[in-house]
Amino acid sequence: MMEYDVIVVGGGHAGCEAAMAAANLGSRTLLISMDMTKFGAMSCNPAIGGIAKGQIVREVDALGGYMGLVTDASSLQFRMLNKSKGPAMWSPRAQCDKILYTQIWREILLNHSKLNIYQDSVEKFVFENGKIAGVQTVTGAIFKSQAVILTAGTFLSGKMFIGQTSFIGGRIGEPSSEGLTEQLIRMGVKTARMKTGTPPRIDINSVNVDALAKQWGDDEPERFSFLNIPSAIQKSGEQMPCYIVHTNTKVHDILRTGFDRSPLFTGLIKGIGPRYCPSIEDKLRTFSDKDSHPLFLEPEGRNNTEYYLQGFSSSLPLEVQVEAMHHIEGLENARIFRPAYAVEYDFFDPTQLKANLELKDIPGLFFAGQINGTTGYEEAAGQGIMAGINAHLHVQGKEPFILSRDESYIGVLIDDLITKGVDEPYRMFTSRAEYRILLRGDNADFRLTPKSYELGLATKERYDICMRKYEKVEDVVKTFESTYIKPEKINPVLQERGGALLEGRKKASDLLIRPEVSIGDLLPFVPCGTEEKEVLQSAEIAIKYAGYIDRERRIADKIHKLEDLKIPDNFDFSKVESLSIECRLKLAKYKPTTIAQASRISGVSPADISVLLVYFGR
């Protein structure tokens, strides 16, 4: 029998971040994975980031996590999405070499002195006096610990579907994990089933790429990590293109011939699927008036002919998939390496968790990733690093580390999960955050690195880089606020941009507020002393959106007063008769710990919150 401080079960994106966080904080950590060659495996699309997801990756990096660093080191293409909109909507996304991505993760994990790896499958939790005490594997090995983090992804009772054929597994060619769900159900933990899917993988050598439109990355690609380490793209100067293809009415007709054998429509699949990433058959049923849907061929590696057909997830029979695909322009002779398939798996109602991702009724047991009802590598990583931090703090007997909704998208994600629960796979969007202008990707380091450094996770190097950056940002802002520009200098620029001309000199900061003016337009007239893109970008946002930022900050500060109003543990809401019946039922079910959390529960009205404030003498 071997003893550790923290045990992490599962080596996906959540598990890798959890294990490294706990180990970096000083806990003796064990990571148990069924396959040591699949750490951080990209089971679905070979990309990291996207709308709101990219902000989460930046937050993980700012806390001292690794997803951003590993992405940068394995990137094939980088794009900043939504640059035509305001900075709250800018979202970084990178295509990755998925084999290199897992290799880099393996190297990081295997070379940490506080972290051990064990290849096996966990079949049972070990409990002592109602608390977690360790795990037992299928080979009979028992490992003891005071904290266990379960990050099993899609592997808990996983079952895959291709047409009428179904087979056990968490990922094609890999076994599922059995026993843990049944044990937790016996202990009163609520569970249900979810479904996800993946498209076919295609040999690019069999595709007529000359017939396809190319989609390239940014001319000046950025990186995810705030550390001053150039990405693989920045080092090589080379990016790989994606290709855009489209379905057509013939493709749709062929796909519909397989609907009577689709497990989605025949009832074989009972799990809830992702609304925001539907299968191709779901698209045809939901958008029956559409004659065409865009698809994207995405590279899976620099020295790899395997491409991912984004947008063509399916559980239809193999022959239907192939025939339909062959009627897409450019894919007439395409060969597939792997068919599309659906996978159904167990997840647990996340309202059973505390804000530190620990089960309310089982001390020391933490959940992170898809088993909490989320979808996406990024959402998993965000939960993973928080679970790793809090498992370490639990072992040390310290207060949990909680991020609020105005501090991070990770805070929004976890609060949504534990407060509202899920009725479909949860995917992060910028619209889920009330304070989007505060939670930008460019300032994740400013928001989170000082907190993480104080905690002991972020390194001194990372903290110093952050502080130097924002000293420079502050200097640039002050320079713009104290520098006046004469009309004869700036009017030619304003005329070219279609803006109103000046009659007298004006502060550079006032000019930068104009929507048609960028910081690059004004740099020739402002001696700001730096050419660093990240510094200038953050300074421009701070000046141009100062009014919006200040307004959101004031609103957030008001809400914080409710966050500070605690509700006693196990409080009996039924005795507050002034509350509506629906409110009492909802509060008894979700057991909020603060007045603010109670206010975010569906069915709890502003009048109910007023009653609670009066009841608790506030």
Secondary structure, DSSP 8 states (H G I E B T S, - for coil): -EE-SEEEE--SHHHHHHHHHHHHTT--EEEEES-TT-TT---S-SEEE-TTHHHHHHHHHHHT-SHHHHHHHHEEEEEEETTTS-GGG-EEEEEE-HHHHHHHHHHHHHT-TTEEEEE--EEEEEEETTEEEEEEETTS-EEE-SEEEE--TT-BT-EEEETTEEEE-SBTTB--B-SHHHHHHHTT--EEEEEEEE--EEEGGGS-GGGSEEE---SS---S-SSS---HHHHH-----EEEEE--HHHHHHHHTTGGG-HHHHSS--SB--TTS--HHHHHHHTTT-S--EEEEEES-TT--EEEEET----S-HHHHHHHHTTSTT-TT--EEE--EEEEEEEE-GGGB-TTSBBSSSTTEEE-SGGGTB-SHHHHHHHHHHHHHHHHHHHHT-------TTT-HHHHHHHHHHHH--SS-B---GGG-TTTTTS-STTHHHHHHHHHHHHT-S-HHHHHHHHHHHHHHHHHHHHHHH-EE-HHHHHHHHHHHT----SS-EEHHHHHTSTT--HHHHGGG-------HHHHHHHHHHHHTHHHHHHHHHHHHHHHHHHTSB--TT--GGG-TTS-HHHHHHHHHH--SBHHHHHTSTT--HHHHHHHHHHTT-
